[in-house]
């Protein structure tokens, strides 16, 4: 990870209205699943005419999001913020969310990173969120009284167990308030979104402001209900502008208010007043082509070796990887990279995928199914082989047949898209 960063937090247009016409943001839709069900929510993945949270034209994998991010910054250099806000909840999709953040931080060290969550599952990830210098986190809190929350949330999922009614609302509220407090203590700016629902919690927003301020919230964003058909709250009317103005005015006595929110889609991109989501939709939905072109451009191959001559280490036992490249009609060792330390569980394999991000393949003597899947989905093709390194490299770069191959996870790595569909 690049340790030299020049992150200018003043360039966050959502938190600094003075620059909303100068700098922009991109939302990376890598989180399709959600761990709560709100009575106002209707997540449509391909509704191009709507601009609201929960809507996206596609869901990306972390490697797709990384490639998409590169394309976006190339076309719109005023982008200073990368955020994850759905279309579900980032921490009902924790592995995908964190891998995406790692990739963006490595490839764009100056980028402001932010997240928007319901707070239910964020706590275990906060230490790494801080380590990655995610500077802004939004937690949506619609009630601080479980009897009111029970009217808003149809169910709350904690692990594999689903809770309903007051029990579910109580569990969610506890996680939300704890998350705000921990994020505040970690030095992360915390914004709270509160959806104002007529007849349900419109009388309760001021109490929400008081409670979340006590826990360390920095900012409150009061958002009028957007009635969605086919939801329990679909027949409710949107709060009148005068009602919203009154609520904001009272809440402002407790917490600073965000007043320029544009209720962005989960795939929003561009300046707040100059949205380019429609323009970038082609990049977002042409996922296989993006990955295929990127894998073809990769020049390196990783090798697990004990002495630098043979392919003779299992992926899990390698404490370093030699990085090779084609050179003057042959092959040469480019560098050696230290592998992530053992004991990190699945996180270690995601870190390894990041370490080898510029490699089209990795030559190993053996590999387990889980790391094989993670590497493949990240665009690094695992090739099981035994024998001389240069013979293995001929398989990768020149697509030559060889008795070195062990018959699993082998492919034409010069053209594989990295999605796993063509790697057998």
Secondary structure, 3 states (H helix, E strand, C coil): CCCCCCCCHHHCCCCCHHHCCCCEEEECCCECCCCEEECCCCCCCCCCCCCCCCCCCCCCCHHHHHHHHHHHHHHCCCEEEEEECCECCHHHCHHHHHHHHHHHHHHCCCCEEEEEECCCCCHHHHHHHHHCCEEEEEEECCCCCHHHHHHHEEEEEECCEEECHHHHHHHHHHHHHHHHHHHHHCCCEEEEEEEECCCCCCCCHHHHHHHHHHHCCCEEEEEECCCCCCCCCCCCCCCCHHHHHHHHHHHCCCCCECCCCCCCCCCCEEECCEECHHHHHHHHHCHHHHHHHHHHHCCEEEECCCCCCEECCEHHHCCEEEEEEEECCEEEEEEEEECCCCCCCHHHHHHHHHHCCCEEEEEECECCHHHHHHHHHCCCEEEEECEEHHHHHHHHHHCCCCCCECCCCCCCCCCCCCCCCCCC
